[in-house]
Amino acid sequence: MSKPLRLVIENVRRIERAELAIEAGSRTILVGRNNSGKTTLLDMIARALWSLPANHENDNFRSFNTSWYRRADKTFARPKVTVTLPESFLQTAVCASPEAELVFELWGDVVASRVRTDALLDVKLMSTNCDVVSHAGTQRLVSMEGGPEPEISRSQALTVSNWLVDEANWQPLDPAREPQNRQGINARSLYEMNTPFSRALAERARRVLYIPAGRQPSFGAANALTPLSHTNMSNVTSLLLFLQATARTAFDGLSTCLGLLFPEVQRLKMAGVSGLLAPEIEFTDGRTDHVGNMGYGFQNAIHILTILTMCPRDAILIVDEPEKGLNQTCQRDLAALMETLRPDVTLLVATQSEAFCRGFSSSSAVVLVEASAGTSITTRLEIVASPDDLRSLARAMGVDPLYLGGGGRLIYVEGTSDQLIMEKWIQLMFPHATGFQVVALGGCGKISEEFVKPFLIAFRDRVFLFLDSDRPSGDQTYSPEVTRLVRWLSDNNIENRYVLRRREIENYVGVDSIAEVAGVHPNILRGTPGHEDWHDIKSVFAAKVRPYDERRISVGAFERLDSEQRRRLFGEETEEILAAFRTFLHSDG
């Protein structure tokens, strides 16, 4: 397994020291209250990766100014970022060993131990040290004469290996050979020189994209086809035109994602406006509307999903407050779409939304950012293994079980389609029942499961879990994840639960009704005779037809059933399920 990208950020605003390790293709969530330092961390991560010594074609990145220096009493502490970049992130044969790493120390351009108030500091970070580590030990690739001193300046000479700067001599590092010929070169040349090394770093920087909180996506009419870059990320119309012209399948996939996120959306299309083109939404009820007329949450979601779709392979996408303008259900679903749309893209997000976090899988790294007197502290939370960490996260994100504390009841089901179907089924079977809500858990093995566990324990008499079995075969009653959750429920004396005997609700709704709603022949979706109880209808649909829209297809298929079929949805299990709900809904709790 390759090493992670590691960053150590020191003396930036309130942050005295923060450490982050980011795995390739991972999802890292920064959570915390307002003014805790989440945005500062995102800015510094983007700034540091953009500021590596490389020949950038466009250096119009974020500036670095005095407001970023951490004040300590009457002096200012100089910002510093240490970036340890593994070869797997650099995507080039810089080192001989797959375990090799590049270590950069990035400082403010004015590198004095005390910053004068009249100093001109509106500049980017500066590289002062770079090591290459191979399996044979540490070999100096770029080194300061005499070591990095506190008072080093931009013009001080560095020594650089010939093979690094000479195109003809470029080759992977041979750990048994110390390059013989060296030449003096100043630090600025590392930015300006067109070498294999600088080009590799520039390519890495171009694959780091940052969507800040103050974004204002533009959906005006245009005719330019623009590829994605750091400088045109808000020109969504031009990006969509480029996507439609060069990657129609990806454009159609983006349209499908919008339909999954907003059930009223039929598709995204480009429509003519005064000789130009602009994005329009075609709705399921037949009307159309320009995206520029939609609400901010809708525009924000399209903006993020467009950039994610167009990200270069193995990119790092940094997003501040991705949930802006969306309700809680859409926040959760947006996170799930971001995770599944481009699994190769490394996601780093800052959020205050518990609902958004629940959309990510439990493999995500959660980092809590907390402000204290004069400083901000970052802590990696182990929310699966540590109840204390989970409670810390709940407090930081404002998770408040007021509804349960006030006497209400919650019925947890696994997904959004299950939620909508079970709401309708319970209302049909218990028309006079009140004081309960059906809530989507998000699925077993997801981060949302860990979020609710403290509430399940604290309010075990007021919660009911209605779970799919997810059984993969006739030999297994439950999937491994469901087995683990059921064992945990038993260990914690949480008895209000029911696990379906078939794989999931779709196996009860039936292939015929699902196929009718989806407009496909039912034989495409049928399983082997005798295997219907554990046949994975949704996976077969996704493999043979298109992505499976649970809210449209599963819920629509349930609604196609006649009244008696809906009442007897669960067949021979119906009476047992009714008895369980009757006891739960009418008990004192």
C-alpha positions as CSV (number, residue, x, y, z in Angstrom):
1,M,0.0,0.0,0.0
2,S,1.4,3.4,-1.0
3,K,2.2,6.0,1.6
4,P,-0.2,8.9,2.2
5,L,0.3,12.6,1.4
6,R,1.3,14.2,4.7
7,L,1.1,17.9,5.7
8,V,2.2,19.6,8.8
9,I,0.8,23.2,9.0
10,E,2.3,25.5,11.6
11,N,1.7,29.1,12.8
12,V,-1.2,30.0,10.5
13,R,-3.8,32.3,12.0
14,R,-5.0,30.4,15.1
15,I,-3.3,27.2,14.1
16,E,-0.1,26.5,16.0
17,R,0.3,23.0,14.5
18,A,-1.9,20.7,12.6
19,E,-1.1,17.4,11.0
20,L,-3.0,15.6,8.2
21,A,-2.4,12.3,6.4
22,I,-4.4,12.0,3.1
23,E,-4.6,8.6,1.4
24,A,-5.0,8.5,-2.4
25,G,-8.6,8.1,-3.3
26,S,-9.7,8.7,0.3
27,R,-12.4,11.0,1.8
28,T,-11.3,13.3,4.6
29,I,-13.9,15.4,6.4
30,L,-13.0,18.4,8.5
31,V,-15.8,19.2,11.0
32,G,-16.2,21.8,13.7
33,R,-18.1,24.9,14.7
34,N,-17.9,28.3,13.0
35,N,-14.5,30.1,13.3
36,S,-12.7,26.9,14.4
37,G,-10.2,27.0,11.5
38,K,-11.6,24.6,8.9
39,T,-11.4,27.0,6.0
40,T,-7.9,28.1,7.0
41,L,-6.8,24.5,6.8
42,L,-8.3,24.0,3.4
43,D,-6.7,27.2,2.1
44,M,-3.3,26.2,3.4
45,I,-3.5,22.7,2.0
46,A,-4.4,24.0,-1.5
47,R,-1.8,26.8,-1.2
48,A,0.9,24.4,-0.2
49,L,0.3,22.0,-3.0
50,W,0.1,24.8,-5.5
51,S,3.3,26.3,-4.2
52,L,5.6,23.4,-4.8
53,P,8.6,24.5,-6.8
54,A,7.4,23.9,-10.4
55,N,7.0,25.6,-13.7
56,H,3.3,26.5,-13.5
57,E,1.8,27.8,-16.7
58,N,-0.6,29.9,-14.7
59,D,0.4,31.1,-11.3
60,N,-2.9,33.0,-10.6
61,F,-3.4,31.1,-7.4
62,R,-4.4,32.4,-4.0
63,S,-2.0,35.0,-2.5
64,F,-0.3,34.8,0.9
65,N,-0.5,37.8,3.2
66,T,0.1,39.1,6.7
67,S,-3.3,38.0,8.0
68,W,-2.1,34.4,7.8
69,Y,0.8,34.9,10.3
70,R,0.0,33.6,13.8
71,R,0.3,36.3,16.4
72,A,2.0,35.2,19.6
73,D,1.9,38.0,22.2
74,K,3.7,41.0,20.6
75,T,5.4,39.1,17.8
76,F,4.3,37.2,14.7
77,A,5.2,33.5,14.2
78,R,6.2,32.7,10.6
79,P,3.9,30.2,8.8
80,K,5.5,27.0,7.7
81,V,4.0,24.0,5.8
82,T,5.9,20.7,5.5
83,V,4.6,18.6,2.6
84,T,5.7,14.9,2.3
85,L,4.7,13.9,-1.2
86,P,4.8,10.1,-2.0
87,E,5.8,9.0,-5.4
88,S,2.3,7.6,-6.0
89,F,1.0,11.2,-5.8
90,L,3.7,12.6,-8.1
91,Q,3.0,10.0,-10.8
92,T,6.5,10.0,-12.2
93,A,9.7,8.0,-11.8
94,V,11.4,10.5,-9.5
95,C,12.6,7.8,-7.1
96,A,13.8,4.3,-7.5
97,S,11.7,2.9,-4.7
98,P,7.8,2.9,-4.5
99,E,8.3,3.8,-0.8
100,A,10.2,7.0,-1.8
101,E,9.0,10.4,-0.7
102,L,9.7,14.0,-1.5
103,V,9.8,16.3,1.5
104,F,9.2,20.0,1.0
105,E,9.4,22.8,3.6
106,L,7.3,25.8,2.5
107,W,7.7,29.2,4.2
108,G,6.5,32.7,3.8
109,D,8.6,34.7,1.3
110,V,9.8,37.1,4.0
111,V,11.5,34.6,6.2
112,A,12.4,36.6,9.4
113,S,11.7,35.3,12.8
114,R,9.7,38.4,13.6
115,V,7.5,40.0,10.9
116,R,7.6,43.8,10.6
117,T,4.2,45.4,10.3
118,D,5.3,47.3,7.1
119,A,6.6,44.3,5.4
120,L,5.3,43.4,1.9
121,L,4.0,39.8,2.4
122,D,1.4,39.4,-0.3
123,V,3.2,36.6,-2.0
124,K,3.0,32.8,-2.3
125,L,4.9,30.3,-0.2
126,M,8.5,29.6,-0.9
127,S,10.3,26.2,-1.1
128,T,13.5,26.1,1.0
129,N,14.2,22.4,1.4
130,C,13.6,19.3,-0.6
131,D,14.7,15.7,0.1
132,V,14.4,12.5,-1.8
133,V,14.3,9.4,0.3
134,S,15.0,6.0,-1.4
135,H,15.1,2.5,0.0
136,A,18.9,2.8,0.3
137,G,18.6,5.7,2.7
138,T,18.3,9.5,2.4
139,Q,19.9,11.2,-0.7
140,R,19.9,14.9,-1.0
141,L,18.2,16.1,-4.2
142,V,18.1,19.8,-3.3
143,S,19.9,21.2,-0.2
144,M,20.6,24.5,1.4
145,E,24.2,25.4,1.7
146,G,24.9,24.8,5.4
147,G,21.3,23.9,6.1
148,P,18.1,26.0,6.3
149,E,18.8,28.9,8.7
150,P,16.1,31.1,10.2
151,E,17.2,34.1,8.2
152,I,17.5,32.5,4.7
153,S,16.4,34.6,1.8
154,R,15.1,33.8,-1.7
155,S,18.4,34.6,-3.4
156,Q,20.5,32.2,-1.4
157,A,22.1,29.5,-3.5
158,L,20.9,25.9,-3.6
159,T,22.8,23.0,-5.1
160,V,21.0,20.8,-7.6
161,S,21.9,17.6,-9.3
162,N,22.7,17.8,-13.0
163,W,20.4,15.0,-14.0
164,L,17.5,16.9,-12.4
165,V,17.8,19.9,-14.7
166,D,19.2,18.3,-17.8
167,E,16.6,16.8,-20.1
168,A,19.2,14.4,-21.7
169,N,20.3,13.0,-18.4
170,W,16.9,12.5,-16.9
171,Q,16.5,9.0,-15.5
172,P,15.2,7.4,-12.3
173,L,17.4,7.8,-9.3
174,D,19.9,5.1,-8.9
175,P,20.4,4.6,-5.1
176,A,23.8,3.1,-5.7
177,R,25.0,6.2,-7.5
178,E,25.5,9.7,-6.1
179,P,25.2,12.2,-9.0
180,Q,28.7,13.4,-9.6
181,N,28.2,16.7,-11.3
182,R,26.4,19.5,-9.5
183,Q,25.7,23.1,-10.4
184,G,24.6,26.1,-8.4
185,I,21.1,27.3,-8.9
186,N,19.0,29.8,-7.0
187,A,15.6,29.1,-5.5
188,R,13.6,31.1,-8.0
189,S,14.9,29.0,-10.9
190,L,13.0,26.0,-9.5
191,Y,9.8,27.8,-10.4
192,E,11.0,29.0,-13.8
193,M,13.1,26.1,-15.1
194,N,11.4,23.7,-17.5
195,T,12.7,20.3,-16.3
196,P,11.2,16.9,-16.0
197,F,11.0,17.4,-12.2
198,S,9.4,20.8,-12.4
199,R,6.9,19.5,-15.0
200,A,6.0,16.6,-12.8
201,L,5.3,18.9,-9.9
202,A,3.3,21.3,-12.1
203,E,1.2,18.4,-13.2
204,R,0.5,17.4,-9.6
205,A,-0.5,21.0,-8.8
206,R,-2.9,21.1,-11.7
207,R,-4.6,18.1,-10.3
208,V,-5.4,19.9,-7.0
209,L,-8.7,21.7,-7.4
210,Y,-10.3,23.9,-4.7
211,I,-13.9,25.0,-4.5
212,P,-14.0,27.7,-1.8
213,A,-17.0,28.6,0.3
214,G,-17.6,32.0,-1.4
215,R,-18.2,30.4,-4.8
216,Q,-20.6,32.0,-7.3
217,P,-21.1,29.6,-10.2
218,S,-22.1,31.1,-13.5
219,F,-24.7,29.5,-15.8
220,G,-25.1,32.3,-18.4
221,A,-25.3,31.5,-22.1
222,A,-22.0,30.9,-23.8
223,N,-20.5,29.3,-26.9
224,A,-17.0,28.6,-25.6
225,L,-15.9,25.0,-24.9
226,T,-13.6,25.3,-21.9
227,P,-11.6,22.5,-20.3
228,L,-11.4,22.5,-16.5
229,S,-8.6,24.5,-14.9
230,H,-7.9,26.4,-11.7
231,T,-9.0,29.7,-13.2
232,N,-12.4,28.8,-14.9
233,M,-14.0,26.6,-12.3
234,S,-17.0,29.0,-11.9
235,N,-17.8,29.1,-15.7
236,V,-20.1,26.1,-15.5
237,T,-21.8,26.6,-18.8
238,S,-18.5,26.5,-20.7
239,L,-17.5,23.5,-18.7
240,L,-20.7,21.7,-19.5
241,L,-20.4,22.5,-23.2
242,F,-16.9,21.0,-23.2
243,L,-18.1,17.9,-21.3
244,Q,-21.0,17.4,-23.7
245,A,-18.8,17.8,-26.8
246,T,-15.8,15.6,-25.6
247,A,-17.3,13.1,-23.1
248,R,-21.0,12.6,-23.8
249,T,-21.2,9.6,-21.6
250,A,-19.9,11.6,-18.6
251,F,-22.4,14.4,-19.4
252,D,-25.2,11.9,-19.4
253,G,-23.9,10.4,-16.1
254,L,-24.0,13.9,-14.6
255,S,-27.6,14.2,-15.7
256,T,-28.4,10.9,-14.1
257,C,-26.7,12.1,-10.8
258,L,-28.9,15.2,-10.8
259,G,-32.0,12.9,-11.2
260,L,-30.8,10.8,-8.2
261,L,-30.3,13.9,-6.1
262,F,-33.5,15.8,-7.1
263,P,-36.3,13.3,-7.9
264,E,-38.2,16.0,-9.9
265,V,-35.4,16.2,-12.5
266,Q,-35.7,14.3,-15.7
267,R,-32.5,15.3,-17.4
268,L,-29.9,18.1,-17.9
269,K,-29.6,19.5,-21.4
270,M,-28.1,22.4,-23.3
271,A,-30.6,24.7,-25.0
272,G,-30.2,27.6,-27.5
273,V,-30.4,31.2,-26.2
274,S,-29.9,34.0,-28.8
275,G,-27.4,32.0,-30.8
276,L,-25.6,30.7,-27.7
277,L,-26.2,27.7,-25.4
278,A,-27.2,27.5,-21.7
279,P,-27.9,24.6,-19.4
280,E,-31.6,23.7,-18.8
281,I,-33.4,21.3,-16.6
282,E,-36.2,19.1,-18.0
283,F,-38.5,18.1,-15.1
284,T,-40.5,14.9,-14.8
285,D,-43.8,16.9,-15.1
286,G,-42.7,18.2,-18.6
287,R,-41.7,21.7,-17.8
288,T,-38.2,23.1,-18.5
289,D,-36.2,25.9,-16.8
290,H,-32.8,27.6,-17.1
291,V,-30.4,26.5,-14.4
292,G,-29.7,30.2,-13.7
293,N,-33.3,30.5,-12.5
294,M,-32.9,27.7,-10.0
295,G,-32.2,28.1,-6.3
296,Y,-28.6,28.4,-5.0
297,G,-28.6,24.8,-3.5
298,F,-29.5,23.4,-6.9
299,Q,-26.8,25.5,-8.7
300,N,-24.2,24.6,-6.0
301,A,-24.9,20.8,-6.5
302,I,-24.6,21.1,-10.3
303,H,-21.4,23.1,-9.9
304,I,-19.7,20.6,-7.6
305,L,-20.8,17.5,-9.6
306,T,-19.6,19.1,-12.8
307,I,-16.2,19.8,-11.5
308,L,-16.0,16.4,-9.9
309,T,-17.0,14.7,-13.2
310,M,-14.3,16.7,-15.1
311,C,-11.5,16.2,-12.5
312,P,-8.3,14.8,-13.9
313,R,-7.5,11.2,-13.1
314,D,-6.3,10.8,-9.4
315,A,-7.0,14.5,-8.6
316,I,-7.4,16.0,-5.2
317,L,-10.7,17.9,-4.9
318,I,-11.0,20.3,-1.9
319,V,-14.5,21.7,-1.2
320,D,-15.5,24.1,1.6
321,E,-19.1,23.6,2.7
322,P,-20.3,21.4,-0.1
323,E,-23.8,21.2,1.4
324,K,-24.6,24.9,1.0
325,G,-28.2,25.6,0.1
326,L,-29.4,21.9,0.3
327,N,-31.8,20.3,2.7
328,Q,-30.6,17.5,4.9
329,T,-31.7,14.7,2.6
330,C,-30.0,16.3,-0.4
331,Q,-26.9,16.9,1.7
332,R,-26.6,13.3,2.6
333,D,-27.3,12.2,-1.0
334,L,-24.8,14.7,-2.4
335,A,-22.0,13.1,-0.3
336,A,-23.0,9.6,-1.4
337,L,-22.9,10.8,-5.1
338,M,-19.5,12.5,-4.6
339,E,-18.1,9.3,-3.1
340,T,-19.3,7.0,-5.8
341,L,-19.1,9.2,-9.0
342,R,-15.3,9.4,-9.0
343,P,-13.8,6.9,-6.6
344,D,-10.3,7.7,-8.0
345,V,-10.6,11.4,-6.8
346,T,-9.3,12.2,-3.3
347,L,-11.9,14.3,-1.5
348,L,-11.1,16.8,1.2
349,V,-14.1,18.7,2.5
350,A,-15.0,21.0,5.4
351,T,-18.5,20.9,6.7
352,Q,-20.8,21.6,9.7
353,S,-23.5,19.2,8.4
354,E,-24.1,15.9,10.1
355,A,-26.4,14.9,7.3
356,F,-23.6,15.4,4.7
357,C,-21.2,13.3,6.8
358,R,-23.7,10.5,6.9
359,G,-23.5,10.2,3.1
360,F,-19.9,9.2,3.2
361,S,-18.8,5.6,4.0
362,S,-17.2,4.7,7.3
363,S,-13.8,4.5,5.6
364,S,-13.7,8.3,5.7
365,A,-11.2,10.1,7.9
366,V,-12.9,12.5,10.2
367,V,-10.9,15.4,11.6
368,L,-12.3,17.6,14.4
369,V,-11.2,21.2,14.4
370,E,-11.8,23.0,17.7
371,A,-11.0,26.6,18.7
372,S,-9.5,27.4,22.1
373,A,-8.0,30.5,23.6
374,G,-5.7,31.8,20.9
375,T,-5.3,28.5,19.0
376,S,-7.1,25.9,17.0
377,I,-6.6,22.2,17.6
378,T,-7.1,19.4,15.1
379,T,-7.9,15.8,16.2
380,R,-8.3,12.7,14.1
381,L,-11.5,11.1,15.4
382,E,-12.0,7.3,15.6
383,I,-15.7,7.4,15.6
384,V,-16.1,3.7,15.0
385,A,-13.8,2.6,17.8
386,S,-14.2,5.4,20.4
387,P,-17.6,6.4,21.9
388,D,-15.9,9.5,23.3
389,D,-14.8,10.6,19.9
390,L,-18.3,10.1,18.6
391,R,-19.7,12.2,21.3
392,S,-17.2,14.9,20.6
393,L,-18.3,14.9,17.0
394,A,-21.9,15.0,17.9
395,R,-21.3,18.0,20.1
396,A,-19.3,19.8,17.5
397,M,-21.9,19.3,14.8
398,G,-24.9,20.2,17.0
399,V,-26.6,16.8,16.8
400,D,-29.4,17.1,19.3
401,P,-31.9,14.3,20.0
402,L,-34.6,16.7,21.1
403,Y,-37.3,14.8,19.2
404,L,-36.5,11.6,21.1
405,G,-36.1,13.4,24.4
406,G,-39.5,14.9,23.9
407,G,-41.2,11.6,23.7
408,G,-41.1,11.0,19.9
409,R,-40.2,7.7,18.2
410,L,-37.9,7.0,15.3
411,I,-38.1,4.1,12.9
412,Y,-34.8,3.7,11.2
413,V,-34.7,2.1,7.7
414,E,-31.7,1.7,5.5
415,G,-32.1,4.1,2.6
416,T,-34.3,6.9,1.1
417,S,-36.4,4.6,-1.0
418,D,-37.0,2.4,2.0
419,Q,-38.0,5.5,4.0
420,L,-40.6,6.6,1.5
421,I,-42.0,3.1,1.0
422,M,-42.2,2.4,4.7
423,E,-43.9,5.8,5.5
424,K,-46.6,4.9,3.0
425,W,-46.9,1.3,4.3
426,I,-47.1,2.2,8.0
427,Q,-49.7,5.0,7.2
428,L,-51.7,2.4,5.3
429,M,-51.6,-0.2,8.1
430,F,-51.7,2.2,11.1
431,P,-53.8,5.1,9.8
432,H,-54.2,6.6,13.3
433,A,-50.6,6.2,14.6
434,T,-48.9,9.5,15.5
435,G,-45.7,10.6,17.3
436,F,-43.2,8.8,15.0
437,Q,-40.9,9.5,12.2
438,V,-39.3,7.2,9.6
439,V,-35.6,8.1,9.1
440,A,-33.1,6.8,6.5
441,L,-30.1,5.3,8.4
442,G,-28.0,5.3,5.2
443,G,-27.1,1.6,5.2
444,C,-25.2,-0.8,7.3
445,G,-21.5,-0.2,7.4
446,K,-21.8,3.5,6.7
447,I,-20.7,6.4,8.8
448,S,-24.3,7.2,9.6
449,E,-24.6,4.0,11.5
450,E,-21.9,5.1,13.9
451,F,-23.5,8.5,14.2
452,V,-26.8,7.1,15.6
453,K,-25.4,4.4,17.9
454,P,-25.2,6.7,21.0
455,F,-28.8,7.6,20.4
456,L,-29.8,4.0,20.0
457,I,-28.3,3.2,23.4
458,A,-29.7,6.3,25.1
459,F,-33.2,6.0,23.7
460,R,-33.5,2.2,23.0
461,D,-37.2,2.2,23.9
462,R,-38.0,4.9,21.4
463,V,-36.2,3.6,18.3
464,F,-37.0,0.8,16.0
465,L,-34.6,-0.6,13.3
466,F,-36.2,-2.1,10.2
467,L,-33.3,-3.6,8.2
468,D,-32.7,-5.3,4.9
469,S,-31.0,-8.7,5.3
470,D,-28.7,-8.0,2.3
471,R,-28.2,-11.8,2.2
472,P,-25.9,-12.7,-0.6
473,S,-27.0,-16.4,-0.9
474,G,-29.3,-19.1,0.5
475,D,-26.7,-20.2,2.9
476,Q,-26.5,-16.9,4.8
477,T,-29.3,-15.3,6.7
478,Y,-27.7,-11.9,6.7
479,S,-24.8,-10.2,5.1
480,P,-21.7,-9.8,7.2
481,E,-22.4,-6.1,7.8
482,V,-26.0,-6.8,8.9
483,T,-24.8,-9.7,11.1
484,R,-22.4,-7.4,12.8
485,L,-25.0,-4.7,13.4
486,V,-27.6,-7.2,14.8
487,R,-24.9,-8.6,17.1
488,W,-24.2,-5.1,18.4
489,L,-27.9,-4.4,18.9
490,S,-28.2,-7.6,20.9
491,D,-25.2,-6.8,23.0
492,N,-26.7,-3.4,23.9
493,N,-30.2,-4.8,24.6
494,I,-31.9,-3.0,21.7
495,E,-34.8,-5.3,21.0
496,N,-37.0,-3.1,18.8
497,R,-35.9,-4.4,15.4
498,Y,-36.9,-6.5,12.4
499,V,-34.6,-7.9,9.7
500,L,-36.2,-8.9,6.4
501,R,-35.8,-12.5,5.3
502,R,-35.4,-11.5,1.7
503,R,-32.5,-9.4,0.5
504,E,-34.2,-6.0,0.5
505,I,-37.6,-4.3,0.0
506,E,-37.2,-4.5,-3.8
507,N,-37.4,-8.3,-3.6
508,Y,-40.9,-7.9,-2.1
509,V,-42.0,-5.2,-4.5
510,G,-41.1,-7.6,-7.3
511,V,-39.3,-7.7,-10.6
512,D,-42.5,-7.2,-12.7
513,S,-43.5,-3.9,-11.1
514,I,-39.9,-2.6,-11.1
515,A,-39.5,-3.5,-14.8
516,E,-42.8,-1.8,-15.7
517,V,-41.7,1.5,-14.0
518,A,-38.2,1.4,-15.5
519,G,-39.4,0.5,-19.0
520,V,-37.5,-2.7,-19.4
521,H,-38.4,-6.3,-20.0
522,P,-38.8,-8.1,-16.6
523,N,-36.7,-11.1,-17.9
524,I,-33.6,-8.8,-17.9
525,L,-33.9,-8.5,-14.1
526,R,-35.1,-11.9,-13.1
527,G,-32.9,-14.2,-11.0
528,T,-32.4,-17.9,-11.2
529,P,-35.5,-19.8,-10.1
530,G,-35.3,-20.5,-6.4
531,H,-32.8,-17.7,-5.8
532,E,-35.4,-14.8,-5.8
533,D,-35.1,-14.1,-2.1
534,W,-31.4,-13.1,-2.3
535,H,-31.3,-12.0,-6.0
536,D,-29.7,-8.5,-6.2
537,I,-32.2,-6.7,-8.6
538,K,-30.5,-3.3,-8.3
539,S,-27.1,-4.5,-9.2
540,V,-28.3,-6.4,-12.2
541,F,-30.2,-3.3,-13.3
542,A,-27.1,-1.1,-12.9
543,A,-25.0,-3.6,-14.8
544,K,-27.4,-4.2,-17.7
545,V,-29.5,-1.0,-18.1
546,R,-28.3,2.2,-16.3
547,P,-27.7,3.5,-12.8
548,Y,-30.6,2.5,-10.5
549,D,-32.7,5.4,-9.3
550,E,-34.2,4.0,-6.1
551,R,-36.5,6.8,-5.4
552,R,-38.0,6.9,-8.8
553,I,-38.0,3.1,-9.6
554,S,-38.5,1.4,-6.2
555,V,-41.0,3.9,-4.9
556,G,-42.8,4.1,-8.2
557,A,-43.0,0.3,-8.4
558,F,-44.5,0.2,-4.9
559,E,-47.1,2.8,-5.9
560,R,-48.0,0.7,-9.0
561,L,-49.1,-2.2,-6.8
562,D,-52.9,-2.3,-6.0
563,S,-54.1,-1.6,-2.5
564,E,-54.2,-5.2,-1.4
565,Q,-50.7,-5.9,-2.8
566,R,-49.3,-3.0,-0.9
567,R,-51.0,-4.1,2.3
568,R,-49.6,-7.7,1.9
569,L,-46.2,-6.4,0.6
570,F,-44.2,-8.6,2.9
571,G,-46.1,-11.8,2.2
572,E,-45.8,-14.4,4.9
573,E,-43.8,-12.0,7.0
574,T,-46.6,-9.4,7.1
575,E,-48.3,-10.5,10.3
576,E,-45.0,-10.7,12.2
577,I,-43.9,-7.3,11.0
578,L,-47.3,-5.8,12.0
579,A,-47.1,-7.3,15.4
580,A,-43.6,-5.8,15.9
581,F,-44.8,-2.3,14.9
582,R,-48.0,-2.6,16.8
583,T,-46.1,-3.2,20.0
584,F,-43.6,-0.4,19.3
585,L,-46.1,2.3,18.2
586,H,-48.5,1.7,21.1
587,S,-46.2,1.0,24.0
588,D,-45.5,3.6,26.7
589,G,-41.7,3.7,25.7
